[in-house]
Amino acid sequence: MNGEFQNGKIPLLTKVIITMSPLINDIKIIKSFISKGVTIFRINFSHGSAEEHKKVIENLRKASKDLDKVITICLDTKGQEFRISLIDSSEINVKKNDTLTFSRKKQSNSIFVPIKDFTVLKTGMKFYLDDGMLTLEVVELGYDHIKGKALNSHRLKNNKKANFPGIEFPDDNLNNENKKDILFGVQNNIDVIFASFILSKENVLKIKEIADGIPVYSKIEAVKAIDNIDDIIDISDGIMVARGDLGVETGFIEMFGVQKDVSNKCIKKFKPVICATQMLESMTSSTIPLRSEISDIGNAVLDEYDALMLSGETAVGSNPLLCADYMMEIINNAEKYVESTGTGCKCPFIGKNKSTCIILETNDLKTINWLYQMRLGVITYVFSSNCKLLSVINLYRGMIPLIKKTESVTDLANRLKAEFGYKRVLLFYFAKDSECLKKIEVF
C-alpha cells in the first residue's frame, strides 16, 4: 500500500497543522504524527536557532522518505513583532497595580522591548503582554523607556509578545532578520511561508521578491491588516487567521466577527484559509479538551477552513500526540455531522463524501486550482509525479496528495475502492490549459 493510508480511515477534508519544536524533534514522534494523518508541519522562527530548525527539517524529510508520504514544511516568520526579555529572571509574578519599567536597553530592573522610539506611544494607552493575559497602562513615557501600571495579576514569562493596539510603527516587516529567515527557507527547500504581521499587499510583494516562488500565506493579526484585507487576500497564496495577536489588536469580543469576515472573504475569493491559536489550549497540560474547544474546532469545520493549527499544544505541551488525536477525532465528528445534514457535497451528481471520491491526475497547479475553486466538498486524490506540487496543495481542503510512480490511475481507483469501501470513484479530466471539465470517468 506504499504507506499512504492507515487503518482504512477515509482522510479528512479539513487538514491539521502541528507546530514543531526541539522537544518533539524525534523521528519516532514525527512518524507517529504522519501515521495519524498529520502531514503539515510548522516551524516557528520566533523561537529557536537556525541550527535547531535545520535539524527539525532534516528529521521531517527523513520521516517522510521512510514512510513514503508527502509532507508540507511551513516556515513561520517572526515578522514585525515585539517580544520582551526579562533581564533579572526567567519569569516574574506581576501583581495588580505593580509598576513595570520597559526599556530599549538591556539593563537590570527593567524589561527589554526592542522598540527604537517609545514616543510613538501615548500616556494613558493600554498595551498587552502574553497574548493579552497581562494588561498594562502607560503611566510614564520617554524616548528610550516607558513605565506601565499592571491592571491585573499575571505570572509573566520570558520572550512573550507585547502588543500595542492602534499604534503604527515604522514599516519594518521585512527587516534583515526576516530576510535571513526567508532565505534560509529557500536554501532548505521549505514548502510554504507563513508571513507574520502582514499589514498590506506591499508587505506580501516584498516577501515574494525573495521567496523564490514559495507560496506565501499572510497571517492576519493586526487592525491595519483588516483595513487592507481584500488586497492582502488577492495577492497572497493563502491566509491564516492568527487569533492570538488579532484578538488583542481588535479586542477579544470583536474578534469573532472579524474572524468570520476574513474566512468568508477567503472562501469567496477561492483562497485557502487557516484557523490558528488556542484551538486546544487547555491540552497544553490537560489530557482532555474543554467543551468550548470542541465546539470551536467543530464550528471551524462548518466554516470550511482548509486547515486548523495546533501551536503551543504540540510545541511545548505535555501531550502533543494526544492533541493531534483529539483534533482529528473532533474534525471527523464535525464532518460526519455536516454530511448528515446533506449540505456537505455541493454537487448532487457526485453524492456523499464518504461513498464517493475524485481522482485528478495532473502535474499542473492551475488545473488543481480550478477543481479546488469548485469546493465540491468531496475528498480529491491528486495523483502526481511532482512532489513539490503535492506539498503545496496538501494545505488545500479536501485535496489528498498521492505520489505517482508505477501505479496506473485505474489501479489507484480500484485500490481506493478496496481500501475505503467507496461506492464510486470519479476520474476528472480537464481540457488542456482550460478550466473546462472535459470528461468524468466513473469506477
DRENDO-1510 file (C-alpha; in Angstrom, 1 decimal, always signed):
<recs>
REC; n; res; u; v; w
REC; 1; MET; +0.0; +0.0; +0.0 .
REC; 2; ASN; +3.1; +2.2; -0.1 .
REC; 3; GLY; +2.3; +3.6; +3.4 .
REC; 4; GLU; -0.3; +6.0; +2.0 .
REC; 5; PHE; -3.3; +5.2; +4.2 .
REC; 6; GLN; -3.7; +3.9; +7.7 .
REC; 7; ASN; -6.4; +1.8; +9.3 .
REC; 8; GLY; -8.7; +2.1; +6.4 .
REC; 9; LYS; -9.8; +5.6; +7.6 .
REC; 10; ILE; -11.1; +7.9; +4.9 .
REC; 11; PRO; -8.9; +11.1; +5.0 .
REC; 12; LEU; -10.4; +14.3; +6.5 .
REC; 13; LEU; -11.5; +17.2; +4.4 .
REC; 14; THR; -10.1; +19.6; +7.0 .
REC; 15; LYS; -6.3; +19.4; +7.4 .
REC; 16; VAL; -4.4; +19.6; +10.7 .
REC; 17; ILE; -1.1; +21.6; +11.2 .
REC; 18; ILE; +1.1; +20.9; +14.1 .
REC; 19; THR; +3.9; +23.2; +15.4 .
REC; 20; MET; +7.3; +21.6; +15.8 .
REC; 21; SER; +10.0; +22.3; +18.4 .
REC; 22; PRO; +13.2; +20.7; +19.7 .
REC; 23; LEU; +11.0; +19.0; +22.3 .
REC; 24; ILE; +9.2; +16.8; +19.7 .
REC; 25; ASN; +12.0; +16.7; +17.1 .
REC; 26; ASP; +12.2; +13.0; +17.3 .
REC; 27; ILE; +11.9; +10.6; +14.3 .
REC; 28; LYS; +9.6; +8.3; +16.2 .
REC; 29; ILE; +7.3; +11.1; +17.3 .
REC; 30; ILE; +7.3; +12.6; +13.8 .
REC; 31; LYS; +6.4; +9.3; +12.2 .
REC; 32; SER; +3.6; +8.9; +14.8 .
REC; 33; PHE; +2.1; +12.2; +13.6 .
REC; 34; ILE; +2.4; +11.2; +10.0 .
REC; 35; SER; +0.9; +7.8; +10.7 .
REC; 36; LYS; -2.1; +9.5; +12.3 .
REC; 37; GLY; -2.6; +11.5; +9.1 .
REC; 38; VAL; -0.9; +14.8; +10.2 .
REC; 39; THR; +1.4; +15.8; +7.3 .
REC; 40; ILE; +1.7; +19.6; +7.7 .
REC; 41; PHE; +4.4; +20.9; +10.0 .
REC; 42; ARG; +5.0; +24.4; +11.1 .
REC; 43; ILE; +8.4; +25.7; +12.3 .
REC; 44; ASN; +8.1; +28.9; +14.3 .
REC; 45; PHE; +11.1; +31.2; +13.7 .
REC; 46; SER; +10.1; +33.4; +16.7 .
REC; 47; HIS; +11.8; +30.7; +18.8 .
REC; 48; GLY; +14.9; +28.6; +18.4 .
REC; 49; SER; +18.1; +28.9; +16.3 .
REC; 50; ALA; +18.8; +28.2; +12.6 .
REC; 51; GLU; +20.7; +25.1; +13.7 .
REC; 52; GLU; +17.7; +23.8; +15.6 .
REC; 53; HIS; +15.4; +24.5; +12.7 .
REC; 54; LYS; +17.7; +22.7; +10.3 .
REC; 55; LYS; +17.7; +19.6; +12.5 .
REC; 56; VAL; +13.8; +19.7; +12.5 .
REC; 57; ILE; +13.7; +19.9; +8.7 .
REC; 58; GLU; +16.2; +17.0; +8.4 .
REC; 59; ASN; +14.1; +14.8; +10.6 .
REC; 60; LEU; +10.9; +15.7; +8.9 .
REC; 61; ARG; +12.4; +14.9; +5.5 .
REC; 62; LYS; +13.8; +11.6; +6.8 .
REC; 63; ALA; +10.4; +10.5; +8.3 .
REC; 64; SER; +8.7; +11.5; +5.1 .
REC; 65; LYS; +11.1; +9.4; +3.0 .
REC; 66; ASP; +10.9; +6.4; +5.3 .
REC; 67; LEU; +7.1; +6.4; +5.2 .
REC; 68; ASP; +6.9; +7.3; +1.6 .
REC; 69; LYS; +4.5; +10.1; +2.5 .
REC; 70; VAL; +4.1; +13.7; +1.1 .
REC; 71; ILE; +4.5; +16.2; +3.9 .
REC; 72; THR; +4.4; +20.0; +3.9 .
REC; 73; ILE; +7.0; +22.1; +5.9 .
REC; 74; CYS; +6.0; +25.6; +6.7 .
REC; 75; LEU; +8.3; +28.4; +7.9 .
REC; 76; ASP; +6.5; +30.9; +10.1 .
REC; 77; THR; +8.4; +34.2; +10.1 .
REC; 78; LYS; +9.0; +36.4; +13.1 .
REC; 79; GLY; +7.6; +39.4; +11.3 .
REC; 80; GLN; +7.4; +42.8; +12.9 .
REC; 81; GLU; +6.7; +41.6; +16.4 .
REC; 82; PHE; +7.9; +42.7; +19.8 .
REC; 83; ARG; +9.0; +40.1; +22.3 .
REC; 84; ILE; +10.1; +41.0; +25.9 .
REC; 85; SER; +13.3; +39.9; +27.5 .
REC; 86; LEU; +13.3; +39.6; +31.3 .
REC; 87; ILE; +16.7; +40.7; +32.4 .
REC; 88; ASP; +16.9; +39.6; +36.0 .
REC; 89; SER; +14.9; +36.3; +35.9 .
REC; 90; SER; +13.1; +33.8; +33.6 .
REC; 91; GLU; +9.7; +34.8; +34.9 .
REC; 92; ILE; +8.2; +37.4; +37.3 .
REC; 93; ASN; +5.0; +37.4; +39.4 .
REC; 94; VAL; +3.2; +40.6; +38.4 .
REC; 95; LYS; +0.5; +41.8; +40.8 .
REC; 96; LYS; -2.3; +44.2; +40.1 .
REC; 97; ASN; -1.2; +47.9; +40.4 .
REC; 98; ASP; +2.6; +47.0; +40.1 .
REC; 99; THR; +4.6; +49.4; +38.0 .
REC; 100; LEU; +7.0; +47.9; +35.5 .
REC; 101; THR; +9.7; +49.6; +33.6 .
REC; 102; PHE; +10.2; +48.8; +29.9 .
REC; 103; SER; +13.4; +49.9; +28.1 .
REC; 104; ARG; +15.1; +49.6; +24.7 .
REC; 105; LYS; +18.3; +48.9; +26.6 .
REC; 106; LYS; +19.0; +45.6; +28.3 .
REC; 107; GLN; +19.6; +46.7; +31.9 .
REC; 108; SER; +18.7; +45.5; +35.4 .
REC; 109; ASN; +15.4; +46.3; +37.0 .
REC; 110; SER; +13.7; +46.7; +33.6 .
REC; 111; ILE; +12.1; +44.6; +30.9 .
REC; 112; PHE; +13.7; +44.9; +27.4 .
REC; 113; VAL; +11.4; +45.6; +24.4 .
REC; 114; PRO; +13.1; +46.2; +21.0 .
REC; 115; ILE; +11.3; +49.5; +20.3 .
REC; 116; LYS; +13.6; +52.2; +18.9 .
REC; 117; ASP; +11.4; +55.2; +20.0 .
REC; 118; PHE; +8.8; +54.8; +22.7 .
REC; 119; THR; +7.4; +58.3; +22.0 .
REC; 120; VAL; +5.1; +56.8; +19.3 .
REC; 121; LEU; +3.1; +55.5; +22.3 .
REC; 122; LYS; +0.8; +57.7; +24.4 .
REC; 123; THR; +0.4; +58.2; +28.1 .
REC; 124; GLY; -2.8; +56.5; +29.3 .
REC; 125; MET; -3.0; +54.0; +26.5 .
REC; 126; LYS; -3.3; +50.3; +27.2 .
REC; 127; PHE; -0.9; +47.7; +26.0 .
REC; 128; TYR; -0.8; +43.9; +26.4 .
REC; 129; LEU; +1.7; +41.1; +27.1 .
REC; 130; ASP; +1.4; +37.4; +26.6 .
REC; 131; ASP; -1.5; +37.3; +24.2 .
REC; 132; GLY; -3.4; +39.7; +26.3 .
REC; 133; MET; -3.1; +37.8; +29.5 .
REC; 134; LEU; -1.5; +40.9; +31.2 .
REC; 135; THR; -2.9; +44.4; +30.6 .
REC; 136; LEU; -0.9; +47.5; +31.4 .
REC; 137; GLU; -1.4; +51.3; +31.2 .
REC; 138; VAL; +1.3; +53.7; +30.2 .
REC; 139; VAL; +1.9; +56.0; +33.1 .
REC; 140; GLU; +5.3; +57.4; +32.2 .
REC; 141; LEU; +6.7; +58.0; +28.7 .
REC; 142; GLY; +10.2; +58.7; +27.5 .
REC; 143; TYR; +12.3; +58.3; +24.3 .
REC; 144; ASP; +14.0; +55.1; +25.5 .
REC; 145; HIS; +11.6; +53.8; +28.1 .
REC; 146; ILE; +8.1; +53.6; +29.4 .
REC; 147; LYS; +6.5; +52.7; +32.7 .
REC; 148; GLY; +3.4; +50.6; +32.8 .
REC; 149; LYS; +0.9; +50.0; +35.6 .
REC; 150; ALA; -0.5; +46.4; +35.7 .
REC; 151; LEU; -4.3; +46.3; +35.5 .
REC; 152; ASN; -4.4; +42.7; +36.6 .
REC; 153; SER; -2.1; +40.0; +38.1 .
REC; 154; HIS; -0.2; +37.5; +36.0 .
REC; 155; ARG; +2.8; +35.2; +36.0 .
REC; 156; LEU; +4.9; +36.7; +33.2 .
REC; 157; LYS; +7.5; +34.5; +31.5 .
REC; 158; ASN; +10.4; +35.5; +29.2 .
REC; 159; ASN; +10.1; +36.0; +25.4 .
REC; 160; LYS; +6.3; +36.8; +25.4 .
REC; 161; LYS; +4.8; +39.1; +22.9 .
REC; 162; ALA; +4.0; +42.7; +23.5 .
REC; 163; ASN; +1.0; +44.3; +21.7 .
REC; 164; PHE; +0.3; +48.0; +21.3 .
REC; 165; PRO; -3.1; +48.2; +19.5 .
REC; 166; GLY; -3.7; +51.1; +17.2 .
REC; 167; ILE; +0.0; +52.1; +17.1 .
REC; 168; GLU; +1.7; +52.1; +13.7 .
REC; 169; PHE; +5.4; +51.5; +14.0 .
REC; 170; PRO; +7.7; +52.2; +11.1 .
REC; 171; ASP; +7.1; +49.6; +8.4 .
REC; 172; ASP; +9.9; +47.1; +9.1 .
REC; 173; ASN; +8.2; +43.9; +8.2 .
REC; 174; LEU; +11.0; +42.6; +6.0 .
REC; 175; ASN; +13.9; +43.5; +8.2 .
REC; 176; ASN; +17.3; +41.9; +8.0 .
REC; 177; GLU; +16.3; +39.1; +10.4 .
REC; 178; ASN; +13.2; +38.2; +8.4 .
REC; 179; LYS; +15.1; +38.3; +5.1 .
REC; 180; LYS; +17.7; +35.9; +6.6 .
REC; 181; ASP; +14.9; +33.5; +7.8 .
REC; 182; ILE; +13.2; +33.5; +4.4 .
REC; 183; LEU; +16.5; +32.9; +2.5 .
REC; 184; PHE; +17.1; +30.1; +5.0 .
REC; 185; GLY; +13.8; +28.7; +3.9 .
REC; 186; VAL; +14.6; +29.0; +0.2 .
REC; 187; GLN; +18.0; +27.3; +0.8 .
REC; 188; ASN; +16.4; +24.4; +2.7 .
REC; 189; ASN; +13.6; +23.8; +0.3 .
REC; 190; ILE; +10.7; +24.9; +2.6 .
REC; 191; ASP; +7.3; +24.3; +1.0 .
REC; 192; VAL; +5.2; +27.3; +2.3 .
REC; 193; ILE; +5.9; +30.6; +4.1 .
REC; 194; PHE; +3.6; +31.8; +6.9 .
REC; 195; ALA; +4.3; +35.5; +6.8 .
REC; 196; SER; +3.7; +37.2; +10.2 .
REC; 197; PHE; +2.2; +40.7; +10.8 .
REC; 198; ILE; +1.3; +41.4; +7.2 .
REC; 199; LEU; -0.3; +44.8; +7.0 .
REC; 200; SER; -0.6; +45.5; +3.3 .
REC; 201; LYS; -0.2; +43.9; -0.1 .
REC; 202; GLU; +3.2; +45.7; -0.4 .
REC; 203; ASN; +4.4; +43.6; +2.6 .
REC; 204; VAL; +3.5; +40.4; +0.7 .
REC; 205; LEU; +5.1; +41.6; -2.6 .
REC; 206; LYS; +8.4; +42.3; -0.8 .
REC; 207; ILE; +8.5; +38.8; +0.6 .
REC; 208; LYS; +7.6; +37.2; -2.7 .
REC; 209; GLU; +10.5; +39.1; -4.3 .
REC; 210; ILE; +13.0; +36.9; -2.3 .
REC; 211; ALA; +10.9; +33.8; -1.7 .
REC; 212; ASP; +11.8; +32.2; -5.0 .
REC; 213; GLY; +8.3; +31.0; -5.8 .
REC; 214; ILE; +7.5; +29.6; -2.4 .
REC; 215; PRO; +3.8; +30.2; -1.7 .
REC; 216; VAL; +3.2; +32.9; +0.9 .
REC; 217; TYR; +0.3; +32.7; +3.4 .
REC; 218; SER; -0.3; +36.0; +5.1 .
REC; 219; LYS; -1.0; +35.9; +8.8 .
REC; 220; ILE; -3.8; +38.3; +9.7 .
REC; 221; GLU; -3.2; +39.7; +13.2 .
REC; 222; ALA; -3.4; +43.5; +13.2 .
REC; 223; VAL; -6.1; +46.1; +12.7 .
REC; 224; LYS; -4.3; +47.6; +9.7 .
REC; 225; ALA; -4.4; +44.2; +8.0 .
REC; 226; ILE; -8.1; +44.1; +8.4 .
REC; 227; ASP; -8.4; +47.5; +6.8 .
REC; 228; ASN; -6.4; +46.2; +3.8 .
REC; 229; ILE; -7.8; +42.7; +3.9 .
REC; 230; ASP; -9.2; +42.4; +0.3 .
REC; 231; ASP; -5.9; +43.5; -1.2 .
REC; 232; ILE; -3.9; +41.1; +1.0 .
REC; 233; ILE; -6.1; +38.2; +0.2 .
REC; 234; ASP; -5.8; +38.9; -3.5 .
REC; 235; ILE; -2.0; +39.0; -3.6 .
REC; 236; SER; -1.5; +36.1; -1.1 .
REC; 237; ASP; -1.4; +32.4; -1.8 .
REC; 238; GLY; -3.4; +31.8; +1.3 .
REC; 239; ILE; -4.4; +33.4; +4.6 .
REC; 240; MET; -4.0; +32.4; +8.3 .
REC; 241; VAL; -6.4; +33.9; +10.9 .
REC; 242; ALA; -3.9; +34.2; +13.8 .
REC; 243; ARG; -6.3; +34.8; +16.6 .
REC; 244; GLY; -3.8; +35.4; +19.4 .
REC; 245; ASP; -2.5; +38.8; +18.3 .
REC; 246; LEU; -5.6; +39.5; +16.3 .
REC; 247; GLY; -7.8; +39.2; +19.4 .
REC; 248; VAL; -5.5; +41.6; +21.3 .
REC; 249; GLU; -5.4; +44.1; +18.4 .
REC; 250; THR; -9.1; +44.1; +17.6 .
REC; 251; GLY; -10.4; +43.4; +21.1 .
REC; 252; PHE; -11.4; +40.0; +22.3 .
REC; 253; ILE; -15.1; +40.5; +21.8 .
REC; 254; GLU; -14.9; +41.9; +18.3 .
REC; 255; MET; -12.5; +39.2; +17.1 .
REC; 256; PHE; -15.4; +36.7; +16.5 .
REC; 257; GLY; -16.9; +38.9; +13.7 .
REC; 258; VAL; -13.6; +39.8; +12.3 .
REC; 259; GLN; -12.6; +36.1; +12.1 .
REC; 260; LYS; -15.9; +35.2; +10.3 .
REC; 261; ASP; -15.4; +38.1; +7.8 .
REC; 262; VAL; -11.9; +37.1; +6.9 .
REC; 263; SER; -12.7; +33.4; +6.4 .
REC; 264; ASN; -15.8; +34.2; +4.3 .
REC; 265; LYS; -13.8; +36.6; +2.1 .
REC; 266; CYS; -11.2; +33.9; +1.6 .
REC; 267; ILE; -13.7; +31.3; +0.5 .
REC; 268; LYS; -15.4; +33.8; -1.9 .
REC; 269; LYS; -12.0; +34.6; -3.4 .
REC; 270; PHE; -11.0; +30.9; -3.6 .
REC; 271; LYS; -8.0; +31.3; -1.3 .
REC; 272; PRO; -7.0; +28.6; +1.3 .
REC; 273; VAL; -7.6; +29.8; +4.9 .
REC; 274; ILE; -6.2; +28.5; +8.2 .
REC; 275; CYS; -7.6; +29.0; +11.7 .
REC; 276; ALA; -4.9; +29.2; +14.4 .
REC; 277; THR; -4.4; +29.9; +18.1 .
REC; 278; GLN; -5.7; +28.2; +21.3 .
REC; 279; MET; -7.7; +25.6; +19.5 .
REC; 280; LEU; -6.8; +23.0; +22.2 .
REC; 281; GLU; -5.0; +25.4; +24.6 .
REC; 282; SER; -6.2; +23.6; +27.7 .
REC; 283; MET; -4.4; +20.4; +26.5 .
REC; 284; THR; -1.1; +22.1; +26.8 .
REC; 285; SER; -1.3; +20.5; +30.3 .
REC; 286; SER; -4.6; +18.6; +30.4 .
REC; 287; THR; -5.4; +15.2; +28.8 .
REC; 288; ILE; -8.9; +16.2; +27.7 .
REC; 289; PRO; -10.1; +19.3; +25.8 .
REC; 290; LEU; -12.6; +21.8; +27.1 .
REC; 291; ARG; -16.2; +21.6; +25.7 .
REC; 292; SER; -15.8; +25.1; +24.3 .
REC; 293; GLU; -12.6; +24.0; +22.4 .
REC; 294; ILE; -14.5; +21.1; +20.9 .
REC; 295; SER; -17.2; +23.5; +19.7 .
REC; 296; ASP; -14.6; +25.9; +18.4 .
REC; 297; ILE; -13.0; +23.2; +16.2 .
REC; 298; GLY; -16.4; +22.0; +15.1 .
REC; 299; ASN; -17.5; +25.4; +14.1 .
REC; 300; ALA; -14.3; +26.0; +12.2 .
REC; 301; VAL; -15.1; +22.8; +10.2 .
REC; 302; LEU; -18.6; +24.2; +9.5 .
REC; 303; ASP; -17.0; +27.4; +8.3 .
REC; 304; GLU; -15.0; +25.3; +5.8 .
REC; 305; TYR; -11.5; +26.3; +6.9 .
REC; 306; ASP; -8.8; +24.5; +4.9 .
REC; 307; ALA; -6.7; +23.7; +7.9 .
REC; 308; LEU; -6.7; +24.1; +11.7 .
REC; 309; MET; -3.4; +24.7; +13.5 .
REC; 310; LEU; -2.0; +23.5; +16.8 .
REC; 311; SER; +0.7; +25.8; +18.3 .
REC; 312; GLY; +1.9; +25.5; +21.8 .
REC; 313; GLU; -0.3; +22.5; +22.3 .
REC; 314; THR; +2.3; +20.4; +20.4 .
REC; 315; ALA; +5.4; +22.6; +20.6 .
REC; 316; VAL; +5.7; +22.8; +24.4 .
REC; 317; GLY; +2.6; +20.8; +25.6 .
REC; 318; SER; +2.6; +17.7; +27.7 .
REC; 319; ASN; +0.5; +15.6; +25.3 .
REC; 320; PRO; +1.4; +16.5; +21.6 .
REC; 321; LEU; +0.3; +13.2; +20.1 .
REC; 322; LEU; -2.9; +13.1; +22.1 .
REC; 323; CYS; -3.7; +16.7; +21.0 .
REC; 324; ALA; -3.5; +15.5; +17.4 .
REC; 325; ASP; -5.7; +12.5; +18.1 .
REC; 326; TYR; -8.4; +14.8; +19.7 .
REC; 327; MET; -8.2; +17.4; +16.9 .
REC; 328; MET; -8.7; +14.8; +14.2 .
REC; 329; GLU; -11.5; +13.0; +16.0 .
REC; 330; ILE; -13.3; +16.3; +16.6 .
REC; 331; ILE; -12.9; +17.2; +13.0 .
REC; 332; ASN; -14.1; +13.8; +11.9 .
REC; 333; ASN; -17.2; +14.0; +14.1 .
REC; 334; ALA; -17.9; +17.5; +12.7 .
REC; 335; GLU; -17.5; +16.4; +9.1 .
REC; 336; LYS; -19.9; +13.5; +9.8 .
REC; 337; TYR; -22.4; +16.0; +11.1 .
REC; 338; VAL; -22.1; +18.1; +8.0 .
REC; 339; GLU; -22.6; +15.0; +5.9 .
REC; 340; SER; -25.7; +14.0; +7.9 .
REC; 341; THR; -27.4; +17.4; +7.1 .
REC; 342; GLY; -27.0; +16.9; +3.4 .
REC; 343; THR; -25.0; +20.1; +3.0 .
REC; 344; GLY; -21.5; +18.6; +2.6 .
REC; 345; CYS; -21.2; +17.8; -1.1 .
REC; 346; LYS; -22.0; +20.8; -3.3 .
REC; 347; CYS; -22.8; +18.7; -6.4 .
REC; 348; PRO; -25.9; +16.3; -6.4 .
REC; 349; PHE; -24.3; +14.2; -9.2 .
REC; 350; ILE; -21.3; +13.3; -7.0 .
REC; 351; GLY; -23.1; +12.1; -3.9 .
REC; 352; LYS; -21.9; +11.8; -0.4 .
REC; 353; ASN; -18.3; +12.3; +0.6 .
REC; 354; LYS; -18.0; +9.0; +2.4 .
REC; 355; SER; -19.2; +7.0; -0.5 .
REC; 356; THR; -17.6; +8.9; -3.4 .
REC; 357; CYS; -14.2; +10.3; -4.1 .
REC; 358; ILE; -12.4; +12.1; -7.0 .
REC; 359; ILE; -9.1; +11.4; -8.6 .
REC; 360; LEU; -7.3; +14.1; -10.5 .
REC; 361; GLU; -4.1; +13.0; -12.3 .
REC; 362; THR; -2.1; +16.1; -13.2 .
REC; 363; ASN; +1.2; +17.9; -12.7 .
REC; 364; ASP; -0.4; +21.3; -13.3 .
REC; 365; LEU; -1.2; +23.6; -10.4 .
REC; 366; LYS; -3.7; +25.6; -12.4 .
REC; 367; THR; -5.8; +22.5; -13.1 .
REC; 368; ILE; -5.7; +21.7; -9.4 .
REC; 369; ASN; -6.8; +25.2; -8.5 .
REC; 370; TRP; -9.7; +25.1; -11.0 .
REC; 371; LEU; -11.0; +22.0; -9.2 .
REC; 372; TYR; -10.3; +23.4; -5.8 .
REC; 373; GLN; -12.4; +26.5; -6.7 .
REC; 374; MET; -15.4; +24.3; -7.2 .
REC; 375; ARG; -15.3; +23.5; -3.5 .
REC; 376; LEU; -17.2; +20.2; -4.1 .
REC; 377; GLY; -16.9; +19.0; -0.5 .
REC; 378; VAL; -15.6; +15.6; -1.6 .
REC; 379; ILE; -12.1; +14.1; -1.0 .
REC; 380; THR; -10.0; +14.6; -4.1 .
REC; 381; TYR; -6.9; +12.5; -4.6 .
REC; 382; VAL; -4.3; +14.5; -6.5 .
REC; 383; PHE; -2.2; +11.9; -8.4 .
REC; 384; SER; +1.1; +13.5; -9.5 .
REC; 385; SER; +4.8; +12.8; -10.0 .
REC; 386; ASN; +5.6; +16.4; -9.0 .
REC; 387; CYS; +6.3; +16.1; -5.2 .
REC; 388; LYS; +6.8; +19.8; -4.8 .
REC; 389; LEU; +3.4; +20.5; -6.2 .
REC; 390; LEU; +1.9; +17.9; -3.9 .
REC; 391; SER; +3.5; +19.5; -0.9 .
REC; 392; VAL; +1.8; +22.9; -1.8 .
REC; 393; ILE; -1.7; +21.5; -2.4 .
REC; 394; ASN; -1.5; +19.4; +0.8 .
REC; 395; LEU; -2.8; +22.6; +2.5 .
REC; 396; TYR; -6.0; +22.7; +0.4 .
REC; 397; ARG; -9.2; +21.5; +1.9 .
REC; 398; GLY; -10.1; +18.0; +0.7 .
REC; 399; MET; -7.1; +17.6; -1.5 .
REC; 400; ILE; -5.1; +14.5; -0.7 .
REC; 401; PRO; -1.6; +14.2; -2.4 .
REC; 402; LEU; -0.5; +10.9; -3.8 .
REC; 403; ILE; +2.8; +10.3; -5.4 .
REC; 404; LYS; +2.6; +8.8; -8.9 .
REC; 405; LYS; +5.2; +6.1; -9.5 .
REC; 406; THR; +4.4; +2.9; -11.4 .
REC; 407; GLU; +0.7; +2.5; -10.4 .
REC; 408; SER; -1.8; +3.4; -13.1 .
REC; 409; VAL; -4.8; +5.7; -12.3 .
REC; 410; THR; -7.1; +2.7; -12.9 .
REC; 411; ASP; -5.2; +0.6; -10.4 .
REC; 412; LEU; -5.4; +3.5; -8.0 .
REC; 413; ALA; -9.1; +3.8; -8.4 .
REC; 414; ASN; -9.6; +0.1; -7.6 .
REC; 415; ARG; -7.3; +0.3; -4.7 .
REC; 416; LEU; -9.2; +3.2; -3.2 .
REC; 417; LYS; -12.5; +1.3; -3.5 .
REC; 418; ALA; -11.0; -1.7; -1.8 .
REC; 419; GLU; -9.3; +0.3; +0.9 .
REC; 420; PHE; -12.1; +2.6; +1.9 .
REC; 421; GLY; -15.3; +1.0; +0.5 .
REC; 422; TYR; -16.1; +3.9; -1.9 .
REC; 423; LYS; -19.1; +3.0; -4.0 .
REC; 424; ARG; -17.9; +5.3; -6.8 .
REC; 425; VAL; -14.5; +6.7; -7.8 .
REC; 426; LEU; -14.7; +9.6; -10.3 .
REC; 427; LEU; -11.8; +10.4; -12.6 .
REC; 428; PHE; -11.8; +14.0; -13.6 .
REC; 429; TYR; -10.3; +15.1; -16.9 .
REC; 430; PHE; -9.8; +18.8; -17.7 .
REC; 431; ALA; -9.2; +20.2; -21.2 .
REC; 432; LYS; -5.6; +21.2; -21.8 .
REC; 433; ASP; -4.9; +24.7; -20.5 .
REC; 434; SER; -8.6; +25.2; -19.7 .
REC; 435; GLU; -10.8; +25.2; -16.7 .
REC; 436; CYS; -13.4; +23.3; -18.7 .
REC; 437; LEU; -14.1; +19.8; -17.3 .
REC; 438; LYS; -13.8; +17.6; -20.4 .
REC; 439; LYS; -14.7; +14.2; -19.1 .
REC; 440; ILE; -15.7; +12.2; -16.0 .
REC; 441; GLU; -14.9; +8.5; -15.9 .
REC; 442; VAL; -16.8; +6.5; -13.3 .
REC; 443; PHE; -15.4; +3.5; -11.5 .
</recs>
